[in-house]
Amino acid sequence: MKIETKFDVGDEVWVVERSYAENKYYANSSIIWMLNINVYVKEKANIGYCLRDYYGRCFYDNELFPTEDEAEFECIRLNEILEREKRGE
């Protein structure tokens, strides 16, 4: 079985986080410091990425962005949803 990862140890990635105090999403960068790979039956692998400063939490491909621009675009999309929810739409 060959396992390919989207990111590698030492890569800088971007995470979209929600600030409940400000009620908005923002992008934050971090460095991958460990890969967590679980292999299941029928050659299915679950790949998690442990980030510096996020101890005890594992992120997955759909939660990480390779560039700040991509993360900011996701923040804009999510913040627009929050604004619509505030207006009751």
N, CA, C and O atoms as CSV, one atom per row, in Angstrom:
chain,resi,resn,atom,element,x,y,z
A,1,MET,N,N,0.852,-1.177,0.000
A,1,MET,CA,C,0.000,0.000,0.000
A,1,MET,C,C,0.894,1.235,0.000
A,1,MET,O,O,1.822,1.343,0.801
A,2,LYS,N,N,0.609,2.145,-0.889
A,2,LYS,CA,C,1.343,3.401,-0.953
A,2,LYS,C,C,0.442,4.509,-0.419
A,2,LYS,O,O,-0.705,4.648,-0.845
A,3,ILE,N,N,0.971,5.296,0.518
A,3,ILE,CA,C,0.202,6.381,1.115
A,3,ILE,C,C,0.821,7.701,0.680
A,3,ILE,O,O,2.008,7.951,0.893
A,4,GLU,N,N,0.000,8.533,0.069
A,4,GLU,CA,C,0.458,9.853,-0.354
A,4,GLU,C,C,-0.254,10.910,0.488
A,4,GLU,O,O,-1.462,10.834,0.717
A,5,THR,N,N,0.513,11.887,0.938
A,5,THR,CA,C,-0.053,12.945,1.762
A,5,THR,C,C,-0.071,14.248,0.969
A,5,THR,O,O,0.740,14.456,0.067
A,6,LYS,N,N,-0.998,15.105,1.318
A,6,LYS,CA,C,-1.105,16.409,0.664
A,6,LYS,C,C,-0.012,17.346,1.167
A,6,LYS,O,O,0.497,18.177,0.413
A,7,PHE,N,N,0.349,17.210,2.450
A,7,PHE,CA,C,1.372,18.036,3.083
A,7,PHE,C,C,2.412,17.140,3.724
A,7,PHE,O,O,2.205,15.934,3.860
A,8,ASP,N,N,3.539,17.732,4.122
A,8,ASP,CA,C,4.621,16.984,4.745
A,8,ASP,C,C,5.072,17.697,6.019
A,8,ASP,O,O,4.752,18.866,6.235
A,9,VAL,N,N,5.807,16.990,6.845
A,9,VAL,CA,C,6.349,17.582,8.064
A,9,VAL,C,C,7.235,18.770,7.696
A,9,VAL,O,O,8.073,18.679,6.799
A,10,GLY,N,N,7.039,19.872,8.394
A,10,GLY,CA,C,7.809,21.084,8.134
A,10,GLY,C,C,7.119,22.066,7.210
A,10,GLY,O,O,7.563,23.207,7.087
A,11,ASP,N,N,6.035,21.648,6.552
A,11,ASP,CA,C,5.300,22.544,5.661
A,11,ASP,C,C,4.533,23.593,6.466
A,11,ASP,O,O,3.995,23.303,7.535
A,12,GLU,N,N,4.494,24.810,5.937
A,12,GLU,CA,C,3.633,25.839,6.519
A,12,GLU,C,C,2.261,25.692,5.889
A,12,GLU,O,O,2.133,25.620,4.667
A,13,VAL,N,N,1.238,25.648,6.727
A,13,VAL,CA,C,-0.142,25.537,6.257
A,13,VAL,C,C,-0.975,26.614,6.950
A,13,VAL,O,O,-0.537,27.241,7.915
A,14,TRP,N,N,-2.169,26.807,6.437
A,14,TRP,CA,C,-3.087,27.817,6.972
A,14,TRP,C,C,-4.348,27.141,7.470
A,14,TRP,O,O,-4.894,26.251,6.816
A,15,VAL,N,N,-4.806,27.575,8.638
A,15,VAL,CA,C,-5.995,27.031,9.285
A,15,VAL,C,C,-7.023,28.151,9.409
A,15,VAL,O,O,-6.678,29.288,9.730
A,16,VAL,N,N,-8.276,27.825,9.156
A,16,VAL,CA,C,-9.364,28.779,9.357
A,16,VAL,C,C,-9.947,28.515,10.733
A,16,VAL,O,O,-10.377,27.403,11.039
A,17,GLU,N,N,-9.955,29.561,11.562
A,17,GLU,CA,C,-10.461,29.436,12.928
A,17,GLU,C,C,-11.589,30.435,13.153
A,17,GLU,O,O,-11.675,31.467,12.488
A,18,ARG,N,N,-12.442,30.101,14.099
A,18,ARG,CA,C,-13.536,31.008,14.434
A,18,ARG,C,C,-13.248,31.694,15.763
A,18,ARG,O,O,-12.918,31.044,16.755
A,19,SER,N,N,-13.376,32.992,15.765
A,19,SER,CA,C,-13.275,33.776,16.994
A,19,SER,C,C,-14.699,34.008,17.491
A,19,SER,O,O,-15.461,34.750,16.872
A,20,TYR,N,N,-15.052,33.386,18.589
A,20,TYR,CA,C,-16.404,33.546,19.117
A,20,TYR,C,C,-16.574,34.916,19.770
A,20,TYR,O,O,-17.683,35.448,19.817
A,21,ALA,N,N,-15.480,35.488,20.274
A,21,ALA,CA,C,-15.550,36.821,20.876
A,21,ALA,C,C,-15.901,37.871,19.824
A,21,ALA,O,O,-16.703,38.770,20.074
A,22,GLU,N,N,-15.289,37.745,18.640
A,22,GLU,CA,C,-15.541,38.700,17.555
A,22,GLU,C,C,-16.598,38.206,16.587
A,22,GLU,O,O,-17.046,38.956,15.719
A,23,ASN,N,N,-17.004,36.944,16.728
A,23,ASN,CA,C,-17.989,36.311,15.858
A,23,ASN,C,C,-17.603,36.414,14.385
A,23,ASN,O,O,-18.385,36.855,13.543
A,24,LYS,N,N,-16.356,35.985,14.099
A,24,LYS,CA,C,-15.906,35.944,12.713
A,24,LYS,C,C,-14.806,34.907,12.554
A,24,LYS,O,O,-14.215,34.451,13.533
A,25,TYR,N,N,-14.541,34.543,11.307
A,25,TYR,CA,C,-13.482,33.595,10.984
A,25,TYR,C,C,-12.235,34.348,10.557
A,25,TYR,O,O,-12.317,35.420,9.957
A,26,TYR,N,N,-11.087,33.780,10.870
A,26,TYR,CA,C,-9.817,34.359,10.464
A,26,TYR,C,C,-8.829,33.237,10.135
A,26,TYR,O,O,-9.012,32.097,10.562
A,27,ALA,N,N,-7.792,33.566,9.381
A,27,ALA,CA,C,-6.775,32.590,8.972
A,27,ALA,C,C,-5.550,32.711,9.869
A,27,ALA,O,O,-5.138,33.810,10.240
A,28,ASN,N,N,-4.981,31.567,10.208
A,28,ASN,CA,C,-3.798,31.520,11.050
A,28,ASN,C,C,-2.831,30.493,10.456
A,28,ASN,O,O,-3.248,29.416,10.030
A,29,SER,N,N,-1.550,30.826,10.432
A,29,SER,CA,C,-0.575,29.887,9.874
A,29,SER,C,C,0.057,29.052,10.977
A,29,SER,O,O,0.121,29.464,12.135
A,30,SER,N,N,0.521,27.871,10.593
A,30,SER,CA,C,1.214,26.990,11.514
A,30,SER,C,C,2.109,26.050,10.708
A,30,SER,O,O,2.041,26.008,9.479
A,31,ILE,N,N,2.931,25.315,11.406
A,31,ILE,CA,C,3.863,24.366,10.787
A,31,ILE,C,C,3.441,22.952,11.178
A,31,ILE,O,O,3.118,22.688,12.336
A,32,ILE,N,N,3.448,22.049,10.202
A,32,ILE,CA,C,3.141,20.645,10.481
A,32,ILE,C,C,4.346,20.036,11.196
A,32,ILE,O,O,5.470,20.108,10.699
A,33,TRP,N,N,4.111,19.444,12.351
A,33,TRP,CA,C,5.215,18.850,13.076
A,33,TRP,C,C,5.094,17.337,13.214
A,33,TRP,O,O,6.036,16.683,13.661
A,34,MET,N,N,3.923,16.760,12.828
A,34,MET,CA,C,3.776,15.312,12.903
A,34,MET,C,C,2.621,14.862,12.011
A,34,MET,O,O,1.613,15.558,11.889
A,35,LEU,N,N,2.776,13.696,11.392
A,35,LEU,CA,C,1.698,13.070,10.626
A,35,LEU,C,C,1.123,11.942,11.465
A,35,LEU,O,O,1.857,11.215,12.134
A,36,ASN,N,N,-0.185,11.803,11.425
A,36,ASN,CA,C,-0.875,10.743,12.147
A,36,ASN,C,C,-1.635,9.935,11.102
A,36,ASN,O,O,-2.660,10.382,10.586
A,37,ILE,N,N,-1.130,8.747,10.792
A,37,ILE,CA,C,-1.724,7.929,9.731
A,37,ILE,C,C,-2.311,6.669,10.341
A,37,ILE,O,O,-1.618,5.903,11.011
A,38,ASN,N,N,-3.612,6.466,10.097
A,38,ASN,CA,C,-4.302,5.259,10.534
A,38,ASN,C,C,-4.722,4.495,9.291
A,38,ASN,O,O,-5.370,5.048,8.402
A,39,VAL,N,N,-4.352,3.220,9.229
A,39,VAL,CA,C,-4.706,2.390,8.088
A,39,VAL,C,C,-5.779,1.399,8.529
A,39,VAL,O,O,-5.636,0.714,9.542
A,40,TYR,N,N,-6.860,1.339,7.746
A,40,TYR,CA,C,-7.978,0.472,8.044
A,40,TYR,C,C,-8.053,-0.647,7.009
A,40,TYR,O,O,-7.263,-0.690,6.066
A,41,VAL,N,N,-9.000,-1.537,7.196
A,41,VAL,CA,C,-9.187,-2.632,6.254
A,41,VAL,C,C,-9.486,-2.094,4.860
A,41,VAL,O,O,-9.922,-0.953,4.706
A,42,LYS,N,N,-9.256,-2.897,3.879
A,42,LYS,CA,C,-9.471,-2.554,2.474
A,42,LYS,C,C,-8.612,-1.365,2.051
A,42,LYS,O,O,-9.007,-0.581,1.188
A,43,GLU,N,N,-7.442,-1.238,2.662
A,43,GLU,CA,C,-6.445,-0.238,2.280
A,43,GLU,C,C,-6.966,1.199,2.327
A,43,GLU,O,O,-6.613,2.019,1.479
A,44,LYS,N,N,-7.782,1.492,3.292
A,44,LYS,CA,C,-8.256,2.863,3.478
A,44,LYS,C,C,-7.406,3.514,4.558
A,44,LYS,O,O,-7.266,2.976,5.656
A,45,ALA,N,N,-6.838,4.676,4.239
A,45,ALA,CA,C,-5.981,5.386,5.190
A,45,ALA,C,C,-6.624,6.712,5.582
A,45,ALA,O,O,-7.221,7.400,4.754
A,46,ASN,N,N,-6.491,7.048,6.836
A,46,ASN,CA,C,-6.961,8.317,7.368
A,46,ASN,C,C,-5.712,9.091,7.782
A,46,ASN,O,O,-4.989,8.664,8.682
A,47,ILE,N,N,-5.452,10.232,7.128
A,47,ILE,CA,C,-4.230,10.984,7.361
A,47,ILE,C,C,-4.562,12.259,8.114
A,47,ILE,O,O,-5.348,13.084,7.648
A,48,GLY,N,N,-3.961,12.408,9.269
A,48,GLY,CA,C,-4.136,13.607,10.080
A,48,GLY,C,C,-2.812,14.337,10.208
A,48,GLY,O,O,-1.742,13.734,10.124
A,49,TYR,N,N,-2.896,15.633,10.411
A,49,TYR,CA,C,-1.708,16.476,10.535
A,49,TYR,C,C,-1.737,17.163,11.899
A,49,TYR,O,O,-2.704,17.845,12.238
A,50,CYS,N,N,-0.684,16.981,12.667
A,50,CYS,CA,C,-0.555,17.662,13.951
A,50,CYS,C,C,0.263,18.926,13.724
A,50,CYS,O,O,1.333,18.883,13.117
A,51,LEU,N,N,-0.245,20.042,14.213
A,51,LEU,CA,C,0.378,21.338,13.975
A,51,LEU,C,C,1.019,21.883,15.250
A,51,LEU,O,O,0.560,21.626,16.363
A,52,ARG,N,N,2.089,22.638,15.048
A,52,ARG,CA,C,2.721,23.315,16.172
A,52,ARG,C,C,1.703,24.297,16.773
A,52,ARG,O,O,0.973,24.959,16.035
A,53,ASP,N,N,1.655,24.390,18.070
A,53,ASP,CA,C,0.749,25.261,18.828
A,53,ASP,C,C,-0.696,24.773,18.851
A,53,ASP,O,O,-1.561,25.483,19.365
A,54,TYR,N,N,-0.987,23.599,18.318
A,54,TYR,CA,C,-2.332,23.016,18.364
A,54,TYR,C,C,-2.227,21.608,18.968
A,54,TYR,O,O,-2.638,20.632,18.340
A,55,TYR,N,N,-1.692,21.506,20.156
A,55,TYR,CA,C,-1.454,20.215,20.783
A,55,TYR,C,C,-2.768,19.538,21.132
A,55,TYR,O,O,-3.694,20.166,21.645
A,56,GLY,N,N,-2.830,18.237,20.842
A,56,GLY,CA,C,-4.019,17.466,21.157
A,56,GLY,C,C,-5.088,17.507,20.088
A,56,GLY,O,O,-6.155,16.918,20.264
A,57,ARG,N,N,-4.831,18.184,18.989
A,57,ARG,CA,C,-5.812,18.249,17.900
A,57,ARG,C,C,-5.142,17.852,16.595
A,57,ARG,O,O,-4.007,18.236,16.315
A,58,CYS,N,N,-5.857,17.089,15.820
A,58,CYS,CA,C,-5.365,16.636,14.527
A,58,CYS,C,C,-6.228,17.272,13.436
A,58,CYS,O,O,-7.454,17.293,13.544
A,59,PHE,N,N,-5.592,17.785,12.397
A,59,PHE,CA,C,-6.307,18.399,11.285
A,59,PHE,C,C,-6.259,17.467,10.076
A,59,PHE,O,O,-5.362,16.633,9.956
A,60,TYR,N,N,-7.226,17.619,9.195
A,60,TYR,CA,C,-7.305,16.784,8.000
A,60,TYR,C,C,-7.210,17.657,6.755
A,60,TYR,O,O,-7.301,18.882,6.837
A,61,ASP,N,N,-7.025,17.017,5.600
A,61,ASP,CA,C,-6.815,17.747,4.339
A,61,ASP,C,C,-7.834,18.851,4.108
A,61,ASP,O,O,-7.477,19.942,3.661
A,62,ASN,N,N,-9.102,18.579,4.408
A,62,ASN,CA,C,-10.148,19.567,4.133
A,62,ASN,C,C,-10.147,20.740,5.110
A,62,ASN,O,O,-10.886,21.705,4.913
A,63,GLU,N,N,-9.331,20.670,6.157
A,63,GLU,CA,C,-9.258,21.757,7.146
A,63,GLU,C,C,-8.019,22.633,6.976
A,63,GLU,O,O,-7.885,23.656,7.648
A,64,LEU,N,N,-7.126,22.243,6.091
A,64,LEU,CA,C,-5.866,22.960,5.909
A,64,LEU,C,C,-5.772,23.549,4.508
A,64,LEU,O,O,-6.311,22.997,3.549
A,65,PHE,N,N,-5.083,24.670,4.410
A,65,PHE,CA,C,-4.919,25.360,3.134
A,65,PHE,C,C,-3.430,25.608,2.895
A,65,PHE,O,O,-2.701,25.975,3.816
A,66,PRO,N,N,-2.986,25.405,1.663
A,66,PRO,CA,C,-1.558,25.581,1.373
A,66,PRO,C,C,-1.113,27.037,1.305
A,66,PRO,O,O,0.067,27.328,1.496
A,67,THR,N,N,-2.046,27.966,1.034
A,67,THR,CA,C,-1.668,29.375,0.916
A,67,THR,C,C,-2.584,30.245,1.757
A,67,THR,O,O,-3.710,29.865,2.078
A,68,GLU,N,N,-2.084,31.407,2.102
A,68,GLU,CA,C,-2.877,32.362,2.869
A,68,GLU,C,C,-4.082,32.831,2.061
A,68,GLU,O,O,-5.165,33.023,2.614
A,69,ASP,N,N,-3.897,33.017,0.753
A,69,ASP,CA,C,-5.005,33.478,-0.095
A,69,ASP,C,C,-6.180,32.505,-0.074
A,69,ASP,O,O,-7.334,32.925,0.010
A,70,GLU,N,N,-5.890,31.213,-0.150
A,70,GLU,CA,C,-6.959,30.219,-0.128
A,70,GLU,C,C,-7.678,30.230,1.226
A,70,GLU,O,O,-8.902,30.118,1.282
A,71,ALA,N,N,-6.923,30.364,2.302
A,71,ALA,CA,C,-7.532,30.415,3.631
A,71,ALA,C,C,-8.370,31.677,3.797
A,71,ALA,O,O,-9.461,31.624,4.365
A,72,GLU,N,N,-7.873,32.807,3.308
A,72,GLU,CA,C,-8.628,34.061,3.393
A,72,GLU,C,C,-9.921,33.979,2.587
A,72,GLU,O,O,-10.951,34.501,3.015
A,73,PHE,N,N,-9.877,33.333,1.432
A,73,PHE,CA,C,-11.078,33.159,0.616
A,73,PHE,C,C,-12.129,32.349,1.383
A,73,PHE,O,O,-13.318,32.667,1.347
A,74,GLU,N,N,-11.675,31.300,2.075
A,74,GLU,CA,C,-12.599,30.500,2.886
A,74,GLU,C,C,-13.159,31.323,4.045
A,74,GLU,O,O,-14.334,31.183,4.384
A,75,CYS,N,N,-12.339,32.179,4.658
A,75,CYS,CA,C,-12.810,33.065,5.730
A,75,CYS,C,C,-13.897,34.004,5.221
A,75,CYS,O,O,-14.911,34.207,5.888
A,76,ILE,N,N,-13.686,34.566,4.053
A,76,ILE,CA,C,-14.682,35.465,3.458
A,76,ILE,C,C,-16.000,34.725,3.254
A,76,ILE,O,O,-17.066,35.248,3.577
A,77,ARG,N,N,-15.926,33.506,2.719
A,77,ARG,CA,C,-17.125,32.708,2.482
A,77,ARG,C,C,-17.862,32.427,3.789
A,77,ARG,O,O,-19.079,32.589,3.868
A,78,LEU,N,N,-17.123,32.006,4.810
A,78,LEU,CA,C,-17.748,31.677,6.097
A,78,LEU,C,C,-18.275,32.922,6.812
A,78,LEU,O,O,-19.325,32.869,7.452
A,79,ASN,N,N,-17.559,34.033,6.710
A,79,ASN,CA,C,-18.031,35.270,7.335
A,79,ASN,C,C,-19.299,35.790,6.667
A,79,ASN,O,O,-20.151,36.375,7.335
A,80,GLU,N,N,-19.434,35.585,5.358
A,80,GLU,CA,C,-20.668,35.961,4.671
A,80,GLU,C,C,-21.839,35.134,5.177
A,80,GLU,O,O,-22.948,35.649,5.318
A,81,ILE,N,N,-21.603,33.861,5.451
A,81,ILE,CA,C,-22.657,33.003,6.010
A,81,ILE,C,C,-23.059,33.508,7.392
A,81,ILE,O,O,-24.247,33.567,7.708
A,82,LEU,N,N,-22.075,33.873,8.220
A,82,LEU,CA,C,-22.385,34.416,9.543
A,82,LEU,C,C,-23.219,35.684,9.441
A,82,LEU,O,O,-24.161,35.870,10.211
A,83,GLU,N,N,-22.881,36.557,8.500
A,83,GLU,CA,C,-23.633,37.799,8.319
A,83,GLU,C,C,-25.077,37.522,7.917
A,83,GLU,O,O,-25.998,38.167,8.419
A,84,ARG,N,N,-25.278,36.558,7.005
A,84,ARG,CA,C,-26.641,36.195,6.603
A,84,ARG,C,C,-27.422,35.627,7.782
A,84,ARG,O,O,-28.606,35.921,7.941
A,85,GLU,N,N,-26.764,34.815,8.608
A,85,GLU,CA,C,-27.431,34.261,9.783
A,85,GLU,C,C,-27.827,35.354,10.764
A,85,GLU,O,O,-28.893,35.275,11.375
A,86,LYS,N,N,-26.987,36.372,10.926
A,86,LYS,CA,C,-27.304,37.509,11.814
A,86,LYS,C,C,-28.541,38.244,11.344
A,86,LYS,O,O,-29.366,38.682,12.146
A,87,ARG,N,N,-28.660,38.375,10.008
A,87,ARG,CA,C,-29.817,39.078,9.435
A,87,ARG,C,C,-31.061,38.195,9.398
A,87,ARG,O,O,-32.146,38.675,9.071
A,88,GLY,N,N,-30.918,36.911,9.729
A,88,GLY,CA,C,-32.058,36.007,9.739
A,88,GLY,C,C,-32.394,35.443,8.378
A,88,GLY,O,O,-33.515,34.981,8.160
A,89,GLU,N,N,-31.468,35.469,7.479
A,89,GLU,CA,C,-31.721,34.931,6.126
A,89,GLU,C,C,-31.502,33.443,6.089
A,89,GLU,O,O,-31.667,32.821,5.039
